[in-house]
Amino acid sequence: MDFLLYKILLTFIIGSLIGIESILDEFQLHRPLICCTIVGMILGDITKGISIGGSLELISLGWMNIGAAVAPDTALASIISTILVINGKQNPGAGIALAIPLAAAGQILTIIVRSITIGFQHWVDKIAEKTQNTFHISCIHISALMLQAMRIAIPAIIVNISVETTLIKNILNSIPLFITEGLNVAGGIVVVVGYAMVINMMKTNYLMPFFFLGFIIAAFTQFNLVALGIMGTILSILYIQLSPKYSTYNINKKIVKDDELD
């Protein structure tokens, strides 16, 4: 029981920090890779935490707030998906598939909280006009930030406590196999689609052969990440040395032409 309270307390603290970070963007704790890893460490399975975080990071790389548009909430999706997979004993693919509706629910929740905090801003304006008390103004700003913390911490605590109960465990275990397997497949598809969207935004056509070469090497060999990284570094050095665009002759020729123009 003491260990359960310890996990719940840590989940509450981390959930609060993640909720604050989702607004401040200071240390990026709300990013799935960091968030899921920390939650996995608290719940005793850091390996699953890193695995889920890496998959969710690929999905959410293109999610960002632009102007008044609020992106899906990666923080809420990350922490609850990790709890469901580790404490709820669910398949990682199912947790990844559930992350999408969780992110959409978090998006609605953060819009509601942001709308409430507008009242805090008007409150600050009135205090600034009348008393100019900076201490009270700071307290109000911190109170508004605490609402963002509770936006993540409270749902995380509710889910964490619920999955520990026998009733919730029985409900989760009673889900038919075809549904869990379907969620697992859907989770894999979501990751692939998310990664494809990121590549589509970042791709450079003349470098794509190296991408496909790396994919083939990774898929059909047993090289680890260190070996693949070294191979990538060597290929990039060779590309720079052999490419006419980066040759010393062309660079010197361009410098001479610039001097002649001068």
VOKOLBA-574006 format. One record per atom (N, C-alpha, C, O): x, z, y. Coordinates in steps of 0.05 Angstrom, whole numbers, plus 32768, in hexadecimal, padded with zeros to 4 digits. Example, Ala and Ser with C-alpha at 12.3 -4.5 7.8 and 13.67 -1.06 7.14 Angstrom:
REM residues 2
8108809C7F8E/80F6809C7FA6/8108809C7FBE/811D80A97FBE/8101808E7FD3/8111808F7FEB/8102809D8001/810C80A18017/
//
This chain:
REM residues 262
801080007FE8/800080008000/801180008019/800B7FF2802C/802780108019/803980118030/80457FF68035/80497FED804C/804D7FE8801F/80597FCE8021/80467FBA802D/804D7FA8803D/802C7FBC8025/80177FAA8030/80147FAF804E/80127F9B805D/80137FC88056/80117FCE8073/80297FC48082/80277FBB8099/80407FC58075/80597FBC8082/80577F9D8086/805F7F93809C/804E7F8F8072/804B7F728075/80367F6A808A/803A7F58809A/80207F79808B/800B7F74809E/80157F7980BA/800F7F6A80CD/80247F8F80BE/802F7F9680D8/80427F8080E2/80417F7780F9/80547F7780D0/80677F6380D7/80597F4880DD/80617F3A80F0/80457F4280CD/80357F2A80D2/80287F2A80EE/80277F1680FC/801E7F4280F5/80117F45810F/80257F418126/801F7F338139/803D7F4D8123/80527F4A8137/805B7F2D813A/805C7F228150/80617F218123/806A7F058124/80547EF2812E/80597EE0813D/803B7EF78125/80257EE7812F/80217EE9814D/801B7ED5815A/80267F018158/80247F058175/803A7EF58183/80357EE78197/80527EF78179/80697EE88185/80647ECA8183/806A7EBB8196/805A7EC1816D/80557EA48169/803F7E9B817D/80417E858188/802A7EAB8180/80157EA48193/801F7EA381AF/80177E9181BE/80317EB581B7/803D7EB481D2/804E7E9C81D5/804E7E8E81EA/805E7E9681C0/80717E7F81C1/80627E6581C3/806C7E5181CE/804A7E6381B7/803B7E4A81B8/80337E4381D5/802C7E2C81DA/80347E5781E7/802F7E528203/80487E4F8213/804B7E3E8225/805C7E61820E/80747E61821D/80887E4B8216/80967E418227/80897E4481FC/809C7E2F81F2/80B97E3781F8/80CA7E2681FE/80BF7E5181F7/80DA7E5A81FE/80EE7E5881E7/81037E4C81E9/80E67E6481D0/80F87E6481B9/80ED7E5481A1/80FA7E53818C/80D77E4681A5/80CB7E348191/80C47E428177/80C57E368162/80BC7E5B8178/80B47E6A8160/809B7E5E8154/80957E62813D/808B7E518165/80717E46815B/80747E2C814B/80617E23813F/808C7E20814B/80907E08813C/808E7E0F811E/80977E238115/80817DFD810E/807C7E0380F2/80947E0B80E2/80937E1E80D2/80AB7DFE80E6/80C27E0380D6/80CC7E2080DB/80D47E2E80C8/80CC7E2980F4/80D57E4480FA/80BF7E5980F2/80C57E6D80E6/80A67E5380FA/80907E6580F5/808D7E6A80D7/808B7E8180CF/808B7E5580C7/80867E5880AA/809E7E66809D/809A7E76808A/80B67E6180A6/80CD7E6E809B/80CD7E8C809F/80D27E9C808D/80C67E9480B8/80C57EB180BE/80AE7EBE80AE/80B27ED480A3/80977EB280AD/80807EBD809E/80877EBE8080/80817ED28073/80947EA98076/809C7EAA805A/80B07EC08054/80AF7ECC803F/80C27EC68067/80D57EDC8064/80C67EF78063/80CD7F088053/80B27EFA8074/80A27F138074/80937F16805A/80917F2C804F/80877F018050/80767F028038/80867F01801E/807B7F038009/80A17EFE8020/80B27F008009/80B77EE67FFA/80C17EE67FE3/80B27ECF8007/80B87EB57FFA/80C17EA18010/80B17E908018/80D97EA48018/80E37E94802E/80E67E768026/80E47E648037/80EA7E71800C/80EC7E568002/80D37E468007/80D47E2F8012/80BC7E518000/80A37E448005/809D7E428023/80927E2E802C/80A57E568032/80A27E55804F/80B07E3D805B/80A57E2F806C/80C97E398053/80D97E23805E/80CD7E088055/80CB7DF58064/80C47E07803C/80B87DEE8031/809F7DE78040/809B7DCF8048/808D7DFA8044/80747DF48053/807B7DED8070/806F7DDB807B/808D7DFD807C/80947DF88098/80A07DDC809C/80997DCF80B0/80B17DD3808A/80BD7DB9808C/80A87DA3808B/80A97D8F809A/80957DA68078/80807D928076/806E7D91808E/80677D7C8098/80667DA98098/80557DAA80AF/80637DA180C8/80567D9680DB/807D7DA580C9/808D7D9B80E1/808C7D7D80E3/80897D7280F8/808D7D6F80CC/808C7D5280CB/80717D4880D5/806F7D3480E2/805C7D5780CE/80417D5080D6/803D7D5380F5/80317D428102/80487D6980FF/80417D71811B/80567D698130/80547D718147/806A7D598128/807F7D52813B/80737D438153/807E7D46816A/805E7D34814F/80537D248165/803D7D338174/80317D288186/80377D4C816C/80227D5B817A/802D7D698193/80417D788191/80227D6481AA/802B7D7181C2/80157D7181D7/80037D6081D6/80167D8581E8/80037D8681FE/800B7D738214/80217D75821F/7FF97D61821C/7FFE7D4E8231/7FE87D528246/7FD17D4C8242/7FF07D5B825E/7FDD7D608273/7FC97D76826B/7FD17D8C8263/7FB07D70826D/7F9B7D838265/7F937D818248/7F837D90823E/7F9F7D6E823A/7F997D6A821D/7FA87D7F820D/7FC07D81820F/7F997D8E81FC/7FA57DA281EC/7FA97D9781CF/7F967D8E81C3/7FC17D9981C5/7FC77D8F81AA/7FBD7DA28195/7FB87DBA819B/7FBA7D99817C/7FB37DAC8166/7FC87DC28165/7FDF7DBF816B/7FBE7DD9815D/7FCE7DF2815E/7FE07DF48145/7FD67DFC8130/7FF97DEF8148/800B7DF18131/80117E0D8129/80167E138112/800F7E20813D/80167E3C8137/80027E488123/800A7E54810F/7FE87E468129/7FD47E518117/7FD47E4480FC/7FD27E5180E8/7FD77E2980FC/7FD87E1B80E2/7FF07E2380D1/7FED7E2680B9/80067E2780DE/801F7E2E80CF/801D7E4980C2/80237E4C80AB/80157E5D80D2/80167E7980C8/80007E7D80B3/80067E8B809F/7FE87E7280B6/7FD37E7680A3/7FD87E668089/7FD37E708073/7FE37E4E808C/7FE97E3E8074/7FFE7E4C8063/7FFC7E4C804B/80127E588070/80277E668061/801C7E7E8053/80237E84803C/800A7E8D8060/7FFE7EA58054/7FED7E9C803C/7FEE7EA98027/7FDE7E87803E/7FCD7E7D8028/7FDD7E748010/7FD67E797FF9/7FF47E678015/80047E5D7FFF/80137E747FF2/80147E757FD9/801F7E878001/802F7E9C7FF5/801E7EB37FEB/80207EBA7FD3/800D7EBF7FFC/7FFD7ED57FF3/7FE47ECD7FE4/7FDC7EDA7FD1/7FD97EB57FEB/7FC17EAC7FDD/7FC77E9C7FC4/7FB57E947FB6/7FE27E987FBE/7FEB7E8A7FA6/7FDF7E6D7FA4/7FD97E647F8E/7FDD7E607FBB/7FD37E457FBB/7FEA7E317FB9/80017E377FBE/7FE37E187FB1/7FF77E037FAF/80007DFC7FCB/7FF07DFA7FDE/801B7DF77FCF/80247DEF7FEA/80167DD77FF5/80117DD5800D/80107DC37FE4/80017DAC7FEE/7FE67DB37FF9/7FDD7DA8800D/7FD87DC67FEC/7FBE7DCF7FF6/7FC17DDC8011/7FB17DD88023/7FD67DEC8014/7FDB7DFA802D/7FE17DE68044/7FD87DEA805A/7FF07DD1803D/7FF67DBC8051/7FDD7DAD8059/7FD97DA78071/7FCC7DA78045/7FB37D98804B/7FA07DA9805C/7F927D9F806E/7FA07DC48057/7F8E7DD68066/7F997DDA8083/7F8A7DE28094/7FB27DD48087/7FBE7DD880A1/7FB17DC680B7/7FB07DCF80CE/7FA77DAF80AF/7F9B7D9D80C3/7F817DA880CF/7F7F7DAA80E7/7F6E7DB180BE/7F567DBD80CA/7F5C7DD880D8/7F4F7DDF80EB/7F707DE680CE/7F787DFF80DB/7F847DF980F7/7F7E7E08810A/7F937DE480F9/7F9E7DDC8113/7F887DD48127/7F897DDB813E/7F747DC7811C/7F5D7DBF812D/7F4D7DD78136/7F457DD9814D/7F497DEB8124/7F3C7E04812B/7F4C7E138140/7F417E1E8153/7F677E14813C/7F787E218150/7F777E13816B/7F7A7E20817F/7F747DF9816B/7F727DEA8184/7F597DF38194/7F5B7DF781AC/7F437DF78186/7F2A7E008194/7F2E7E1D819E/7F267E2481B4/7F3B7E2D818D/7F407E498194/7F527E4C81AD/7F4D7E5C81BF/7F677E3C81AE/7F797E3D81C5/7F6C7E3381DE/7F727E3D81F4/7F5A7E2081DC/7F4B7E1681F4/7F397E2D81FE/7F377E318217/7F2C7E3C81EC/7F1B7E5281F4/7F2C7E688202/7F247E728217/7F437E6E81F7/7F547E838203/7F5F7E7A821E/7F607E8A8230/7F677E618220/7F717E578239/7F5B7E57824E/7F607E5D8266/7F427E528246/7F2C7E538259/7F277E708263/7F217E74827A/7F2A7E838251/7F267E9F8258/7F3C7EA8826C/7F367EB6827F/7F547E9F8268/7F6A7EA88279/7F697E9C8295/7F777EA582A7/7F577E89829A/7F537E7F82B5/7F487E9682C6/7F4F7E9882DE/7F377EA782BA/7F2D7EBE82C9/7F437ED182D1/7F417EDD82E7/7F577ED482C0/7F6E7EE582C7/7F7D7EDA82DF/7F867EE982F0/7F7E7EBF82E1/7F8C7EB382F8/7F7E7EB88312/7F8A7EBE8326/7F637EB68311/7F537EBC8329/7F567EDA8331/7F577EE18349/7F587EEB831D/7F5C7F088321/7F777F0C8330/7F797F1C8342/7F8C7EFE8327/7FA67F008333/7FA57EF78350/7FB17F038362/7F977EE18355/7F957ED78370/7F897EEB8383/7F927EEE839A/7F747EF9837A/7F677F0D838B/7F7A7F248391/7F7B7F2E83A7/7F887F2D837C/7F9B7F438380/7FB27F3B8393/7FBA7F4A83A5/7FBB7F228390/7FD17F1983A2/7FC87F1783BF/7FD77F1C83D1/7FAE7F1083C3/7FA47F0F83DF/7FA07F2A83EB/7FA57F2E8403/7F977F3D83DB/7F907F5783E6/7FA87F6B83E7/7FAF7F7583FC/7FB57F6F83D0/7FC97F8583CE/7FE57F7A83CB/7FF97F8883D2/7FE87F6283C0/80027F5783BA/80137F6983A8/802B7F6C83AB/80057F778395/80127F898383/801D7F79836B/800E7F70835A/80387F75836B/80447F648356/80427F71833A/80417F638326/80417F8C8339/803F7F99831F/80247F938312/80237F8C82FA/800F7F948321/7FF47F8E8317/7FF27F71830F/7FE67F6A82FA/7FFE7F5F831F/7FFE7F438319/800D7F3D82FF/80047F2E82EE/80247F4B82FB/80337F4782E2/80237F5182CA/80237F4482B5/80157F6882CD/80057F7382B7/7FEF7F6082AF/7FE97F5D8297/7FE37F5382C3/7FCD7F4082BD/7FD87F2782AE/7FCC7F1E829B/7FEF7F1E82B7/7FFB7F0682AA/80027F0D828D/7FFD7EFD827A/800D7F258288/80147F2E826D/7FFB7F31825C/7FFB7F2A8245/7FE57F3B8268/7FCC7F3E825A/7FC17F238251/7FB77F20823A/7FC37F0F8262/7FBA7EF4825B/7FCB7EEA8244/7FC17EDC8232/7FE57EF08245/7FF77EE68230/7FF07EF48215/7FF37EE88200/7FE77F0E8217/7FE07F1C81FE/7FC87F1081F1/7FC57F1181D8/7FB67F038200/7F9F7EF581F4/7FA97EDE81E3/7F9F7ED981CD/7FBE7ED081EC/7FCA7EBB81DC/7FD77EC681C3/7FD77EBA81AE/7FE37EDE81C5/7FEF7EEB81AE/7FDA7EF28199/7FDE7EED8181/7FC37EFE81A2/7FAE7F068190/7FA07EED8183/7F957EEF816D/7FA17ED78191/7F957EBE8186/7FA27EB6816C/7F947EAB815B/7FBB7EBC8168/7FC87EB6814E/7FCA7ECF813C/7FC57ECD8124/7FCF7EE68148/7FD47EFF8138/7FBB7F088129/7FBD7F0F8112/7FA47F078137/7F8C7F12812A/7F837F008112/7F7E7F0B80FD/7F817EE68115/7F7A7ED580FE/7F8F7ED880E7/7F877ED880D0/7FA87EDB80EE/7FBD7EDE80D9/7FB97EF880CA/7FBB7EF880B1/7FB27F0E80D8/7FAE7F2780CB/7F957F2680B9/7F957F3080A3/7F807F1A80C3/7F677F1780B4/7F6C7F08809A/7F637F118084/7F7A7EF2809C/7F807EE28084/7F927EF18071/7F8E7EF08059/7FA67EFE807C/7FB97F0D806B/7FAC7F23805C/7FB27F288044/7F9A7F328069/7F8C7F48805B/7F787F3C8047/7F757F478031/7F6B7F26804E/7F567F1B803D/7F627F118023/7F567F16800D/7F787F038024/7F837EF7800B/7F8F7F0D7FF9/7F937F077FE1/7F937F258003/7F9D7F3A7FF2/7F867F477FE2/7F8C7F557FCE/7F6D7F437FEA/7F577F4F7FDC/7F507F407FC3/7F557F287FC1/7F467F4E7FAF/7F3F7F427F96/7F297F2C7F99/7F2A7F187F8B/7F167F317FAA/7F007F1E7FAE/7F0A7F037FB8/7F037EEE7FAD/7F1C7F037FCC/7F267EEA7FD7/7F387EDC7FC3/7F377EC47FC0/7F487EEC7FB4/7F597EE07F9F/7F487ED27F8A/7F4F7EBD7F81/7F327EDF7F82/7F217ED37F6E/7F147EBA7F78/7F107EA67F6A/7F0C7EBA7F92/7F007EA27F9E/7F147E8B7F9E/7F0E7E747F97/7F2D7E917FA7/7F427E7C7FA8/7F487E727F8C/7F4C7E5A7F88/7F497E847F78/7F4F7E7C7F5D/7F387E6D7F50/7F3D7E5E7F3C/7F207E707F5A/7F097E637F4E/7F057E477F59/7EF37E387F4F/7F157E3E7F6C/7F137E237F76/7F197E0F7F60/7F2E7E127F53/7F097DFB7F5B/7F0E7DE87F45/7F297DDA7F48/7F337DD67F5E/7F347DD37F31/7F4F7DC77F30/7F507DAD7F3F/7F647DA77F4C/7F3A7D9D7F3D/7F3B7D837F4A/7F3B7D857F69/7F457D747F77/7F317D9B7F74/7F327DA07F90/7F4E7DA77F99/7F597D9D7FAC/7F5A7DBA7F8A/7F767DC27F91/7F897DAB7F8E/7F9C7DA87F9E/7F867D9C7F78/7F977D847F75/7F937D6F7F8A/7FA57D627F93/7F797D6C7F92/7F737D597FA7/7F807D627FC2/7F8A7D517FD1/7F7F7D7C7FC8/7F8B7D867FE0/7FAA7D837FDF/7FB77D7D7FF3/7FB57D857FC6/7FD17D827FC3/7FDA7D657FC9/7FED7D607FD7/7FCA7D527FBF/7FCF7D367FC4/7FCC7D307FE2/7FDC7D227FEE/7FB67D3A7FED/7FB07D36800A/7FC77D41801B/7FCE7D36802F/7FD17D598013/7FE77D658022/80007D538022/800D7D508037/80067D46800B/801C7D34800A/80187D1B801B/802A7D118028/7FFF7D11801B/7FF97CF9802C/7FFB7D008049/80067CF08059/7FF27D188051/7FF37D20806D/80107D218077/80167D18808D/80227D2C8066/803E7D2D806E/804A7D118071/80587D0C8085/80447D00805F/804E7CE48060/80447CD68079/80547CC98087/802A7CD9807F/801F7CCC8096/802B7CD780B0/80327CC880C2/802E7CF280B1/803A7CFE80C8/80577CF480CD/805F7CEE80E3/80667CF380B7/80827CE980B9/80837CCC80C2/80947CC480D2/80707CBC80B7/806F7CA080BF/80687C9C80DC/80737C8A80E9/80577CAD80E7/80507CAC8104/80697CB38115/806D7CA68129/80787CC6810C/80907CCE811B/80A57CB7811A/80B07CB1812F/80A97CAB8103/80BB7C958100/80B27C7D8112/80C37C70811E/80987C788112/808E7C628122/80947C668140/80987C52814E/80937C7F8149/80997C858165/80B77C83816B/80BF7C7B8181/80C87C8B8158/80E47C8E815D/80F67C778152/810E7C768157/80EA7C658144/80FA7C518135/81097C3E8148/80FF7C38815E/81207C368140/81307C21814D/81357C0C8138/81427C118124/812B7BF4813E/812A7BDF8129/81457BD9811D/81477BD58104/815B7BD8812D/81757BD08121/81817BE68111/81967BE28104/81767BFF8112/81807C158102/816F7C1A80E9/81767C2A80D8/81587C0D80E7/81467C1280D0/81537C0C80B5/814C7C1A80A2/81657BF880B2/81727BF48098/81807C0D808E/81817C128076/818C7C1C80A0/81997C358098/81857C4A808F/818B7C59807C/816D7C4A809B/81587C5C8092/81507C568075/814E7C688065/814B7C3C8070/81427C358055/81597C398040/81547C40802A/81727C348049/81887C398037/818A7C568030/818F7C5E8019/81877C678044/81887C84803F/81717C8D802D/81757C9E801C/815A7C818031/81437C888020/81497C818003/81437C917FF0/81547C697FFE/815A7C607FE3/816F7C727FD6/816C7C7A7FBF/81837C797FE5/81997C8A7FDB/818E7CA67FD4/81947CB07FBE/817D7CB17FE5/81717CCB7FE0/815E7CCB7FC8/815D7CDF7FB9/81507CB57FC5/813C7CB47FB0/81487CAF7F94/813D7CB97F80/815E7CA07F93/81687C977F79/81837CA37F71/818F7C9B7F5E/818C7CB77F81/81A47CC57F7A/819F7CE37F7B/818A7CEC7F82/81B37CF27F73/81B17D0F7F73/81C27D1C7F89/81C97D337F88/81C87D0C7F9E/81D87D177FB4/81C87D2D7FC3/81B07D2A7FC7/81D67D427FCB/81C97D577FDB/81CA7D507FF9/81D57D3B8000/81BF7D61800A/81BE7D5C8026/81D97D5A8033/81DD7D4A8046/81EC7D698029/82077D688035/82147D4D8030/821F7D418042/82117D438017/821C7D298011/820F7D138021/821C7D00802B/81F47D148023/81E57D008033/81ED7D018050/81EF7CEC805D/81F17D19805B/81FA7D1C8077/82157D0F807B/821A7D028090/82287D148068/82437D08806B/82417CEA8069/824F7CDC8079/82317CDF8057/822E7CC38054/82227CB7806E/822B7CA18077/820E7CC4807A/82037CBB8092/82177CBA80A9/82177CA780B9/82287CCF80AB/823C7CD080BF/82507CB980BC/82587CAC80D0/82597CB480A3/826C7C9E809E/825F7C8380A5/826C7C7280B1/82467C7F809D/82397C6580A3/82367C6180C1/82397C4B80CB/82307C7780D0/822D7C7480ED/82487C6D80FA/82497C5D810D/825E7C7980F0/82797C7280FA/82807C5580F5/828A7C478106/827A7C4D80DC/82807C3180D5/826F7C1D80E6/82797C0880EE/82567C2580EB/82447C1380FA/82507C108117/82507BFA8122/82587C278123/82637C25813E/827D7C15813E/82827C068151/828E7C18812A/82A77C0A8129/82A37BEC8124/82B27BDB8130/82907BE48114/828C7BC8810D/82797BB9811F/82797BA18120/82697BC7812E/82557BBA813F/82637BAD8157/82727BBA8165/825D7B93815C/826A7B868173/82637B93818E/82737B9281A1/824C7BA0818F/82437BAC81A8/82567BC381B0/82597BC881C8/82627BD0819C/82737BE781A2/82917BE081A0/82A27BF281A1/82987BC7819B/82B47BBF8197/82C47BC381B1/82B97BBF81C7/82DE7BC981AE/82EF7BCD81C5/82F27BB381D5/82F47BB481EE/82F37B9C81C7/82F67B8281D5/82DF7B7D81E9/82E37B768200/82C67B8281DF/82AF7B7D81F0/82AE7B908207/82A67B89821D/82B57BA98202/82B57BBD8217/82C97BB6822D/82C37BB88245/82E27BAE8224/82F67BA68238/82EE7B8D8247/82F37B8B825F/82E17B7B8239/82D87B628246/82C37B68825B/82C37B5C8270/82B27B7B8255/829D7B838269/82AA7B908281/82A27B8B8298/82BF7BA1827C/82CC7BAE8293/82DA7B9982A5/82D87B9B82BD/82E67B858298/82F47B7082A8/82DF7B6182B9/82E47B5B82D0/82C87B5A82AD/82B47B4C82BC/82AA7B5C82D3/82A57B5282E9/82A67B7782CF/829D7B8882E4/82B27B8982FB/82AA7B898312/82CC7B8982F3/82E17B8A8308/82E17B708318/82E67B708330/82DC7B59830A/82DC7B3F8318/82C47B3E832C/82C77B338342/82AE7B4A8324/82987B4A8336/829E7B5C834E/82957B568365/82AC7B72834A/82B47B838360/82C67B748374/82CE7B808388/
//
